[in-house]
Amino acid sequence: MKIRMTETVQGSLDGKVVIKLEAGNEYETEDSPRGERLARYHLRKGVAVSVEAVAVPAKPVRKRRKK
């Protein structure tokens, strides 16, 4: 699961190695049940958001007026 950190914290993406997870950076957790649990843990703590859940709104296209 891919997450984007909203706060800088010490944490793990694989359940083995603890690293500094920095605010604004995106991280991919290990592709396993443990990795999914760790990602959900960071989401529940409110220090990360799911990258899939972050939608960037599209800007409407403005038509140019002819002079």
N, C-alpha and C positions, 0 to 999 in steps of 0.2 A: 504494500500500500504506500502511496506517495503522500507525504505530508509537507506542509510549509510551516515552519516555526514562527510563532507570534511573539515569543519571549526566548531569551537565551537561557538555557538550563543544561545541567549535566544529565546525560541520559544515554540510552543504548538503543541501537537499531536491530541488534541480533541477540540480545540477552546475555552476551559474553563480555563485550568490550564497552566500557563507559567512555564517552567522548563529550565534548562541548557542542551542543546543538545550538547554533546561532540563529537569532531572530532574522527573518527574511529569507533564509536559505531553505531550499527544498531537499528532502531526504527520502530515499527509498528504503523501506524496512525489508528485512529478510523475507523471502517468499516462502513462508511457513506459518503454521498456526501461532508460533511464538512471535514472529514478526508482526502478524496481524494484531495480536494482543498488545504488543508494545505500542503500535500505532494508535490503537483505540485508547490506551492508557494516556498518551500525550493529548489526544483529543478531549478526553474526559476532564483532564486537569486544566484544560483551557489554555495550554501553551502552544497548541498547534491547530491547524485546520487541514482538512482533507483537500488535496489539490484538485480532485475531481469535483468537489463541492463548491469550489471557488469559480464562479462564472463571471467572465468579463463582459459587461454589456457592450453591444455593438453600437457605434455611433450612427445616427441616421444620416443618410446621404442627402445633402442639400443640392437642389437644382439651382444652377446659375441662371440669373435673369439675363436676357439678351438686352443689349443697349441699343 
